[in-house]
Amino acid sequence: MPGTPVNVPVDGTVSHSAEGPLLVLSHRLDGHDTFLTGNLDLPGIAETTVPVRILTLDDVTVLRPTDTFPAPAAGTPWSGTPHLPHGLRPRTAPPDLEAACDRERLSLDALDEAELRYVLTFLSEATTPTVRRARIRAIVSALPAATGSAQ
């Protein structure tokens, strides 16, 4: 899939959860990966773009900020433009995954391109630091032993 940015004007209302503010869209956002991250321009609310993650459920799409920002009160209407890197997923392992592999003396080189893409997507979709650490443990524990290594 080509890596072309997508800029889609949206609007909705603010909601709050235990994890922080949620920007609930007035219409479901179709055609974009859930858990995909991007940046949201929120004129009149935030002075800079707000990094967000898309959460699309059955009939609603929510943009969850991944960093703190001064969110308005629940129910406040908003409008903005998310900038989504459509089709782009990182192809290199992040430092925390590499460090976990190094500690166990395992390598992601044992994976083919499709498996690596799956692993990196699985890790990037972690919604909290606790889930991310658990996913790293799962990934590392599933890696095959390096060929020719001493057991």
Solvent accessible surface area in square Angstrom, and as a share of the most:
residue,aa,sasa,rsa
1,M,168,0.75
2,P,99,0.62
3,G,36,0.35
4,T,71,0.42
5,P,100,0.63
6,V,36,0.21
7,N,86,0.44
8,V,37,0.21
9,P,110,0.69
10,V,19,0.11
11,D,70,0.36
12,G,8,0.08
13,T,62,0.36
14,V,4,0.02
15,S,39,0.25
16,H,90,0.40
17,S,44,0.29
18,A,108,0.84
19,E,120,0.54
20,G,21,0.20
21,P,28,0.18
22,L,34,0.17
23,L,0,0.00
24,V,40,0.23
25,L,10,0.05
26,S,64,0.41
27,H,145,0.65
28,R,103,0.38
29,L,18,0.09
30,D,94,0.49
31,G,66,0.63
32,H,31,0.14
33,D,78,0.40
34,T,52,0.30
35,F,58,0.24
36,L,7,0.04
37,T,56,0.32
38,G,11,0.11
39,N,65,0.34
40,L,0,0.00
41,D,47,0.24
42,L,3,0.01
43,P,104,0.65
44,G,90,0.86
45,I,43,0.22
46,A,17,0.13
47,E,184,0.82
48,T,105,0.61
49,T,61,0.35
50,V,4,0.03
51,P,44,0.27
52,V,0,0.00
53,R,29,0.11
54,I,0,0.00
55,L,34,0.17
56,T,24,0.14
57,L,109,0.54
58,D,134,0.70
59,D,115,0.60
60,V,42,0.24
61,T,0,0.00
62,V,14,0.08
63,L,0,0.00
64,R,37,0.13
65,P,11,0.07
66,T,56,0.33
67,D,85,0.44
68,T,138,0.81
69,F,30,0.13
70,P,106,0.67
71,A,30,0.23
72,P,32,0.20
73,A,74,0.57
74,A,69,0.53
75,G,50,0.48
76,T,42,0.24
77,P,104,0.66
78,W,11,0.04
79,S,66,0.42
80,G,9,0.08
81,T,36,0.21
82,P,0,0.00
83,H,61,0.27
84,L,1,0.00
85,P,42,0.27
86,H,47,0.21
87,G,26,0.25
88,L,93,0.46
89,R,53,0.19
90,P,83,0.52
91,R,128,0.47
92,T,107,0.62
93,A,22,0.17
94,P,35,0.22
95,P,116,0.73
96,D,56,0.29
97,L,0,0.00
98,E,75,0.33
99,A,42,0.33
100,A,7,0.05
101,C,2,0.01
102,D,99,0.51
103,R,168,0.61
104,E,106,0.48
105,R,209,0.76
106,L,38,0.19
107,S,42,0.27
108,L,16,0.08
109,D,132,0.69
110,A,53,0.41
111,L,33,0.16
112,D,84,0.43
113,E,120,0.54
114,A,54,0.42
115,E,83,0.37
116,L,45,0.22
117,R,98,0.36
118,Y,149,0.57
119,V,18,0.10
120,L,7,0.04
121,T,29,0.17
122,F,60,0.25
123,L,2,0.01
124,S,29,0.19
125,E,39,0.17
126,A,9,0.07
127,T,47,0.28
128,T,50,0.29
129,P,94,0.59
130,T,86,0.50
131,V,52,0.30
132,R,69,0.25
133,R,128,0.47
134,A,41,0.32
135,R,57,0.21
136,I,14,0.07
137,R,152,0.56
138,A,50,0.39
139,I,11,0.05
140,V,10,0.06
141,S,95,0.61
142,A,83,0.64
143,L,15,0.07
144,P,65,0.41
145,A,58,0.45
146,A,43,0.34
147,T,145,0.84
148,G,82,0.79
149,S,51,0.33
150,A,106,0.82
151,Q,185,0.82
